Amino acid sequence: MAEVIFYEHPVALNRAEHKDLRLKSVPNMKFAMNTHSVPLTTVEFGLAARDLLIVFAGTDAASAGPIALLGLRQNENLYVDAAGQWAPNTYVPAFVRRYPFVLAEKPEGQPGGDFAVFLDESFEGFNATDGQRLFNEDGTDTELLKNAVGFLTEFQQNIDRTRTFMQYLVKHDLLEARNVQLHKGEPESGRGITLNGLFMVNEEKLRALDEKVVHELMREGVMAWIYAHLLSLNNIDRLARRLDEREQAESAAPRN
C-alpha cells in the first residue's frame, strides 16, 4: 500500500469481520508525532499556506509532488506537542485528517472499483463496545462510515487534480531543485540545518511565461496554487522558530 504513514496494521474494511466495530473519539494526534512531512493536495494550498511550508519533494522534477513540511529533523512533527495535540489554530492537512481510514488500490483481479477502504486496526479508537458503529444492524453503512468514505473519495479526486497541476509545472519547466539552509545561533557558530531533495517554483521562469500560457494556467487554477506555494515559503522562519522552542524545551527538561 502506498502512502501508509501512520498505519501500523492496515486491513481492508470487511462487513462481516467488522460488523460490530465501533469508533470512539481519541483526543490526540499522537499517530502523527513522528512525521516531518505529509503529501498535500492543491485544493489545500490556500488554507495551508497561512501556516505551513509548501514545497515539492521527489527524486527529480518529473516525479516530485507537493508536501507540507512539518519538521526540520527526521521523525519529528513540530506541529504536534508531547501530549499529541496539534498546534491550535493551525491547518491540519487532509492526509492527516483521513486517519484511521485510507483508500488503497485493490489487488489486480479483484471485483469492484480500483480502490478499497482500509482501516488501521491498531488505532486505539477502534473497539467493539464504545463509540459509534461503522455498520448498522442490517449491515448498511452508518452516517459515520458514509462521511468517512466520502472524505476519502474527495481526497482521491484531489490527488488526481494535483497530478494534473504537477504536469503543468513540469511541462513549462517551472520547478527547480533547491537546498534550504537554516543557520542556528550566530552565523559563525557553524550550526545549521540543510534540507535537500526539495523543489520550488522558479519565479524568473514564471514571469517569463508568454501571455497565452499564463491565461491557460489562470483558467485552470494553476496560477493561484503556484502563488500560494510561493507565499508559503515565508513560513520557513516560523518552522525554524518552532524548532528553536522545541530544542529549548528539551534542554530545560530534567535528565534522568
N, C-alpha and C positions, 0 to 999 in steps of 0.2 A: 504494500500500500504506500502511495506517495503522500508526502506531507502529513506524517502521523506524529509530529512533535506533540508532546503531552500524553499520547495514548499508550498506556502500558500494556493493556490487554484488549485490543480492538477485535470485536466479533460482529458478525452480521446480525442485524436485528431479525429475530425469528418469532412469529406469532405464537407458536407452540411453546418454545423454550422460554420465552419472556412474557407469557400471558399474565403472570402475576407480578411482574416487575413494576416497582414504583420509583419515583424520583423525588427526593426531598431537597430542599434548598440548602446549599452549603455556602456560608457567608464569607468565603475567601477564594482567592485565585492562586493558591499555593502551587497548583499544577503548572503555572506559567513563570514561576520564580527563576528558573534556570535557563530561560530562553532569551538570548540577547537580540534576536531579530525574528520577525514573522513576515510572511508574504502579505501584501496589501493589494487591494483591487482599486482600479482608477476611480470608481464612484465614491470611494472613501477619501480621496485626496483632499477635497475641500475642507472637511472636518479635521482630518488627521494633521494637516499642515499647520494648524494652530499650535499643536503640542508636540508633534513627533517629527523626527528627521526622516524624510522620504528619499531614498536613493535606490539604485538598481544594482543587483548582485548577480554574478554569473561568471563562468569561465571566459566568456567573451561577450561582445555586444549582442551578437545574434541569439545567445542563449540567456541573456540577462532578463530579470524580472524585478518588479518593484517590491521593496521591503520597507517595513518600518523598523528603524534601528532603535532598539530598546535598551541597549547597554554597550559599554565600551570594553568590557572584559568578557572572555568566554564564559558561558554558563551563568550569566548574571543579568537579570532584568532590573534596571534601575527604577522602573515604574511600579514595582511590587515590593512592599516592605517585608520585614521579617515575619509579620503576622499574616502575610498573604493578601494584604489589602492593596488594591490598585490605587495609584495616586489620585486623590479626589479632583473632580472637575477636569479630568484628562481623558482624551479619547481612547477607547478600548477597541482595537481592530476586530473586524468581524471574524477573522481567523481564530481569535481567542474566544469570542462570544459564542461560537458554534459548539464548543466543547460542552458536554461529553459526546456529542454526536458528530458524525462526519459522513460525507458521501465518498464512496470509493468505487473504482471500476470493478465490474464483475469479472470473474474468470471467464476466459473465452469459452463460448458454447452454452453458457447458462441462459435460460429464457428470460424474457422481460427486457427492460431498458438496459442502457450501458452502465448505469450506476446502481449501487445498493446502499442502504443506510446501515452504517456500522455504529456501534457504541463502545465506549471504554468500560468494560465490566469491572475494572479495578477502581472506578470512580467511587468515592466514599458516599456519594448521594444516592446510589442505587441500592435498593433493598426490597424486601417482599412485604413489609408491613407499614412503613411510614412514608408519607408523601403522596404525590399524585400518580395515578396509574398511567401507564403508557397505552394500555388496551382496555376497552370496555368489556363487560362480561360476555357480550356476544362476539368478541374478537375484533370489533372495529376499532379504528384509531380514536383515541381521545383527542380533545382540543389541544392538549399539551403536545402530543406527538404530531398532530397536523401542523401546528405552528412551527415545531422544530424542523419538520421536513420541508415546509415552505421556506424557511430561512436558509436551509441547506441548498435548496433548488435555486433560490435567488442568488446565493453566493456563487454557485457554479456558473450561472449565467454571467455574473460579473467577472468571473475568471476568464470566460470566453471573450468578453469585451476588452479585458485587459490585454489579452494576447493580440487582439487587433491593434490596440494602441501601441504595443511594442513593435509590431510590424511596421507601423508608420515611422517610429523613431529609427529603426534600422534602415528602412527604405531611403530615408533622407539623411542618413549618416549623422544623426544628431547626438549620439551617445559618445562619450569619451571616458577612458579609464582615468580614474583619479585616486591618488593616495591621500588620505586625510591625516594630517599630523597635528596632534594636540600637545602643547607644552604644559607641563605641570610644574608649578612653582616658578622660580626665576628661570629665564631662558638659559642662563649659563649653567644651571644645575644638571642639564642633560637628561632630566626626567621627562618622559613624554610617552604618548601612545600613537602608533601608526596603524591606520586602518587600510588594508589592502583589498583588492578584488572588488572595488566599488566602481560604479559608472554613474555619471551625471550628464545632464544635457549641456552641450556646448552652446553658450549664449551667442557667441560670434556666428556660428553656423546657423543658429536660429534666426538671427537678424538678417542673414544673407539669403534666406529663402525668397524665392520670387513670389510675386503677388498671387498668382494662381494657386500655388501650393499653400500659401498662408490661408487663403479663403477656404480651401478644402479642409485644412486642419481645424479651422474655426468652426466650420459647418459640422464636422464630425465630433466636436467637443475636445479634440486632442489638445488644442492650444490652451484651453483652460486648465487641463490636467498638467501640462508642462509648466505653466506658471505657478500652479500650486506646489509642484515639486521644487521649483526654484525658490519660492518663498520659504518653504520648509527648511532650507539649508541653514537659515538663521538659528534653527533650534539646536545646532551642534554645540553652541555655547551653553545652552540650558542643560543639555545632556552632560556636558563636562562638569557643570556645577553640581549636578546630581551625583556624579562620581566622587567629586571632592567631599560632598556631605557624607556619602557612604563611607569613604575612607577615614574621615574624621571620626565618625561614629565607631568604626572598627578599632581605631587607635585608642579611643577613650574607653572601650569596653574592657572590663576586668579580665585578666588572663588566669586560667586555672593552673 
